[in-house]
Amino acid sequence: MDKSHASSVSLLKALCTAISATLLLVVLAEEAHAATRNLAVQNAKPAAQKLVALVIGNSKYESKEVPTLANPVNDARAMAETLNKLGFQVTEVTDATQKEMFRAISNFGENLEPNAVALFYFAGHGLQVKGENYLVPVDADITGEASISSETVALNTVLDQLQSSAVSIVILDACRNNPFKRARSIGGGGLAQVTKAPKGNMIAFATSPGQTAQDGTGANGLYTSALLKNIQTPGISLEEVFKRVRNDVAMATGDAQIPWENTSMTGDFYFNGSPAEGIERTFWESIQDSKIRADFETYLTRYPNGLFVEEAKQARDRLLKEEQESAQRRDEEARKQEEDARNVAEEKQRLEEDRQRMESEVKAQAEELAKSKRKSAPPPFVPPAF
């Protein structure tokens, strides 16, 4: 083998090695990305995980065909407030036009981080056409199937924007009858089941596929009311939250409305703390108003990195200060009592000395008076002798 051939073989081997290394790096990068995308959310609110939500409620539809809905705006506001309490960074939009909905959804998707938990909530009118779901903005003017895509927002638009998040939750309280008289022939009642969604996703419907949901008679819709109640329960998983919602709604409607979920979740997510955090929270709630410093010392020993460490330290330090101040007051009171007792004893002694002195003086004066009387008294009469 001549030198030029040997050199070519060596170069080829080096090139193959470089290509293999590059392919290996690509595979490892893809695996790392997949691991991030399929992250199992084991804690309710990991320190590095961002919780974000887009909440939309449409009530005042502009078309004369569509009556104003009583609940969606109230539902959206209540959901936004509750999610804020649970640590979500919430964007709230009410009575949104199509442009406003597209803009809000686009901005929401653009700002998502890879490890984020993203929640999308919509209350209002929704439609299904040929198995696809559409959310209806307040300025929609639907005259037939051809105008659906130009007048509404496809649910797939939302799902596409959620692709980059580790966990995505879509909640749709939009399973109502088609209100557009000129387009009554399109689609069916309620919304359609979603057959394709990103991994790590849950889509929750107010009722089962193809069925319509009841609005309810209170300030909030029936479905959202049950959701607001259960989403705040400590220590229960995402799936358990919606199972309880389903039971509550089914019971309230006599099984006429059965909430439904499609899920591709691969891990656990907790709105209000994991089971372990639920135990910790229960313990904290049992002692948070305690007047005993040892209770907070016990909490800090059990949960040195717990949810309420700062509050426990503040309570412990406050009670310690109160104990020290109370001990100081007791010491001062004891010293005062001792001083008062000493003053009383000294006063008694002084009074006794004064009494004794006065008695001595009176006695001396009496003796002096008696002596003086004896001196001044005439001599005793002695009768003369006969």
C-alpha positions in Angstrom: 0.0 0.0 0.0 1.5 3.3 -1.1 1.7 6.3 1.2 -1.1 8.3 -0.6 -3.5 5.3 -0.3 -2.7 4.9 3.4 -3.2 8.6 3.9 -6.6 8.4 2.2 -7.7 5.5 4.4 -6.6 7.3 7.5 -8.5 10.4 6.4 -11.6 8.3 5.7 -11.4 6.7 9.1 -11.1 10.1 10.8 -14.1 11.3 8.7 -16.2 8.3 9.8 -15.3 8.8 13.4 -16.3 12.5 13.2 -19.6 11.7 11.6 -20.3 9.0 14.2 -19.5 11.4 17.0 -21.8 14.1 15.4 -24.6 11.6 15.0 -24.2 10.5 18.7 -24.4 14.1 19.8 -27.6 14.6 17.7 -29.1 11.5 19.3 -28.2 12.6 22.8 -29.6 16.1 22.1 -32.9 14.6 20.9 -33.1 12.3 23.9 -32.4 15.3 26.2 -35.1 17.3 24.5 -37.6 14.4 24.7 -36.7 13.9 28.4 -37.5 17.6 29.0 -40.7 17.4 27.0 -42.0 14.3 28.7 -41.0 15.5 32.2 -43.1 13.9 34.9 -44.2 16.7 37.2 -43.6 15.0 40.6 -44.0 18.1 42.8 -46.9 20.6 42.7 -44.7 23.7 42.1 -41.0 22.9 41.5 -38.8 25.8 42.2 -37.6 26.0 38.5 -41.0 25.3 37.0 -43.1 28.2 35.8 -46.9 28.0 36.1 -48.7 30.1 33.4 -52.3 30.3 32.4 -54.4 32.0 29.7 -58.0 32.4 30.8 -60.7 33.6 28.3 -64.4 34.1 29.0 -66.8 35.3 26.3 -70.3 36.3 27.4 -71.5 39.4 25.3 -71.7 38.1 21.8 -72.4 40.8 19.2 -74.5 38.8 16.8 -78.3 39.2 17.4 -78.6 35.5 16.9 -76.5 34.8 20.1 -78.0 35.7 23.5 -75.6 37.0 26.2 -74.3 34.1 28.3 -74.6 34.7 32.0 -71.6 32.8 33.3 -68.5 32.8 31.1 -67.0 36.1 32.2 -67.8 35.4 35.8 -66.2 31.9 35.4 -63.1 33.4 33.8 -62.6 35.9 36.6 -63.1 33.3 39.2 -60.7 30.9 37.5 -58.1 33.6 37.1 -58.3 34.5 40.8 -58.1 30.9 41.9 -55.2 30.1 39.6 -53.4 33.2 40.9 -53.8 31.9 44.4 -52.3 28.6 43.3 -49.2 30.2 42.0 -50.0 30.7 38.3 -49.0 33.7 36.3 -52.4 34.5 34.7 -53.4 36.4 31.6 -57.1 37.1 31.7 -59.1 38.1 28.6 -62.9 38.7 28.6 -65.4 39.2 25.8 -62.6 38.9 23.2 -62.9 39.4 19.5 -61.3 36.9 17.1 -58.3 39.2 16.7 -57.9 39.6 20.5 -58.2 35.8 21.0 -55.6 35.1 18.3 -53.2 37.7 19.7 -53.6 36.5 23.3 -53.1 32.8 22.3 -50.1 33.7 20.1 -48.4 35.8 22.9 -49.1 33.0 25.4 -47.4 30.4 23.2 -44.4 32.6 22.3 -43.6 33.2 26.0 -43.8 29.6 27.1 -40.7 28.0 28.5 -39.8 24.4 27.9 -40.3 23.3 31.5 -43.5 25.3 32.0 -46.9 24.1 33.1 -49.3 25.9 30.7 -53.0 26.0 31.3 -55.6 27.3 28.9 -59.2 27.9 30.0 -62.1 29.0 27.8 -65.7 29.6 28.7 -68.1 30.6 26.0 -69.6 29.2 22.8 -67.8 26.4 21.0 -68.6 24.4 17.8 -67.5 21.2 16.2 -67.4 20.6 12.4 -66.2 17.3 11.0 -64.6 16.3 14.2 -62.7 19.6 14.7 -63.5 22.0 17.5 -63.7 25.7 17.3 -63.9 28.4 20.0 -66.3 31.3 19.2 -65.1 34.9 19.7 -67.7 37.6 20.5 -67.6 39.2 17.0 -68.2 35.9 15.1 -70.8 36.1 12.3 -71.2 32.5 11.2 -73.5 31.9 8.3 -72.5 28.4 7.3 -69.7 25.8 7.4 -67.5 27.8 5.0 -67.3 30.7 7.4 -66.3 28.7 10.5 -62.6 28.9 10.0 -62.6 32.6 9.2 -64.9 33.6 12.1 -63.7 31.4 15.0 -60.5 30.1 16.6 -59.7 26.5 16.0 -58.8 24.5 19.1 -55.8 23.1 17.2 -54.4 26.6 17.1 -54.3 26.5 20.9 -52.8 23.0 21.0 -50.1 24.1 18.5 -49.1 27.0 20.8 -48.8 24.6 23.8 -46.3 22.2 22.1 -43.3 23.7 23.7 -44.5 23.3 27.3 -43.6 20.3 29.5 -47.2 20.0 30.7 -50.3 21.5 29.1 -53.8 21.6 30.4 -56.8 22.7 28.3 -60.1 23.3 30.0 -63.2 24.0 27.9 -66.4 25.0 29.4 -67.8 25.6 25.9 -70.0 22.6 25.2 -73.2 24.5 24.4 -75.7 24.3 21.6 -74.9 26.0 18.3 -76.6 29.4 18.7 -76.3 30.6 15.0 -79.7 30.0 13.4 -78.2 30.4 9.8 -75.7 27.7 10.5 -77.7 25.2 12.5 -77.0 22.4 10.0 -73.3 22.4 10.6 -71.6 20.1 13.1 -73.3 18.4 16.0 -74.1 19.5 19.6 -71.2 20.1 22.0 -67.6 19.5 21.1 -65.8 16.6 19.5 -63.4 14.3 21.2 -59.7 15.2 20.5 -57.8 12.3 19.0 -54.4 14.0 18.6 -52.7 16.1 21.2 -49.1 16.7 22.4 -47.6 14.4 25.0 -48.0 15.6 28.5 -51.4 17.1 27.7 -54.8 17.0 29.2 -58.0 18.4 27.6 -61.0 18.6 29.9 -64.5 19.1 28.6 -67.5 20.3 30.6 -69.4 17.2 29.2 -68.9 14.1 27.1 -68.2 14.3 23.4 -71.2 15.5 21.3 -73.2 16.5 24.3 -74.2 19.9 25.6 -73.5 21.3 29.1 -75.8 23.2 31.5 -74.9 26.7 32.5 -76.3 26.5 36.0 -78.2 29.1 37.9 -75.5 30.6 40.1 -72.9 33.2 39.5 -70.7 30.5 37.9 -71.5 27.7 35.5 -72.1 24.2 36.9 -68.9 22.7 35.5 -66.7 25.6 36.5 -68.2 25.8 40.0 -67.2 22.1 40.6 -63.8 22.9 39.2 -63.2 25.9 41.4 -64.2 23.8 44.4 -61.9 20.8 43.7 -58.9 22.5 42.1 -58.0 24.0 45.5 -58.1 20.7 47.4 -54.6 20.1 48.8 -52.6 16.9 47.9 -54.7 15.5 45.0 -53.4 14.9 41.5 -54.7 16.5 38.3 -56.6 13.4 37.4 -58.2 13.2 40.8 -59.3 16.8 40.5 -61.2 16.1 37.3 -62.6 12.8 38.7 -64.1 14.7 41.6 -65.4 17.4 39.2 -67.0 14.6 37.1 -68.7 13.1 40.2 -70.0 16.5 41.4 -71.5 17.5 38.1 -72.9 14.0 37.4 -74.6 14.1 40.8 -75.9 17.6 40.3 -77.5 16.7 37.0 -78.6 13.2 37.6 -76.0 11.9 35.2 -77.4 14.1 32.4 -74.0 15.9 32.1 -70.8 13.8 32.5 -67.5 15.9 32.2 -64.9 14.2 30.0 -61.1 14.3 29.6 -58.6 13.3 26.9 -55.1 12.9 28.3 -51.6 12.0 27.3 -50.1 12.9 30.6 -46.9 10.9 31.5 -46.3 12.2 35.0 -48.1 13.6 38.0 -49.2 17.2 38.5 -50.7 18.7 41.6 -52.5 22.1 41.6 -52.2 22.5 45.4 -49.4 20.4 46.6 -48.5 16.7 46.4 -49.8 14.2 49.0 -46.7 14.8 51.1 -47.3 18.5 50.9 -50.9 17.9 51.7 -49.8 16.2 55.0 -47.5 19.1 55.7 -50.2 21.6 54.9 -52.6 19.9 57.2 -50.1 19.9 60.0 -49.3 23.5 59.4 -53.0 24.5 59.4 -53.4 22.7 62.8 -50.7 24.8 64.4 -50.6 28.1 62.5 -52.6 29.9 65.2 -50.9 28.2 68.1 -49.5 30.1 71.0 -47.0 27.4 71.8 -43.5 27.9 70.5 -42.7 24.2 70.6 -45.3 23.5 67.9 -43.3 25.6 65.4 -40.1 24.1 66.5 -41.6 20.7 65.7 -42.7 21.9 62.3 -39.2 23.2 61.5 -37.7 20.0 62.6 -40.0 17.9 60.5 -40.0 20.2 57.4 -36.7 22.1 57.3 -37.4 22.9 53.7 -41.1 23.0 53.9 -43.7 25.3 52.4 -44.2 27.4 55.5 -40.6 27.6 56.9 -40.5 31.4 56.9 -43.9 31.7 58.6 -42.9 29.1 61.1 -39.6 30.9 61.9 -41.5 34.2 62.3 -44.1 32.6 64.6 -41.3 30.9 66.6 -39.3 34.1 67.0 -42.4 36.1 67.8 -43.4 33.6 70.5 -39.9 33.5 71.9 -39.8 37.3 72.1 -43.2 37.2 73.8 -41.9 34.6 76.3 -38.8 36.7 77.0 -40.9 39.8 77.5 -43.3 37.9 79.7 -40.4 36.5 81.7 -38.9 40.0 82.0 -42.3 41.3 83.2 -42.6 38.5 85.7 -39.0 39.3 87.0 -39.9 42.9 87.3 -43.1 42.1 89.1 -41.3 39.8 91.4 -38.7 42.5 92.1 -41.4 45.0 92.7 -43.3 42.7 95.1 -40.0 42.0 96.9 -39.3 45.7 97.1 -42.9 46.4 98.3 -42.6 43.7 100.9 -39.3 45.1 102.1 -40.8 48.6 102.2 -43.7 47.3 104.2 -41.4 45.4 106.6 -39.3 48.5 107.0 -42.4 50.7 107.6 -43.6 48.2 110.2 -40.2 48.3 111.9 -40.2 52.0 111.9 -43.7 52.2 113.3 -42.7 49.7 116.0 -39.6 51.7 116.8 -41.7 54.8 117.0 -44.2 53.1 119.2 -41.6 51.8 121.5 -39.9 55.2 121.6 -43.3 56.9 122.4 -44.0 54.3 125.1 -40.5 55.0 126.6 -41.1 58.7 126.4 -44.6 58.4 127.9 -43.2 56.2 130.7 -40.3 58.6 131.3 -42.7 61.5 131.4 -45.0 59.7 133.8 -42.1 58.8 136.0 -40.9 62.4 135.9 -44.3 63.7 136.7 -44.6 61.3 139.6 -41.3 62.3 140.9 -42.1 66.0 140.6 -45.4 65.4 142.4 -43.5 63.7 145.2 -41.1 66.6 145.6 -43.9 69.3 145.6 -46.2 67.4 147.9 -46.4 68.8 151.6 -44.9 66.7 154.2 -47.3 64.3 155.7 -49.3 65.6 158.7 -48.1 64.4 162.0 -50.5 65.0 164.8 -49.0 66.5 167.9 -48.5 64.2 170.8 -50.4 64.9 174.1 
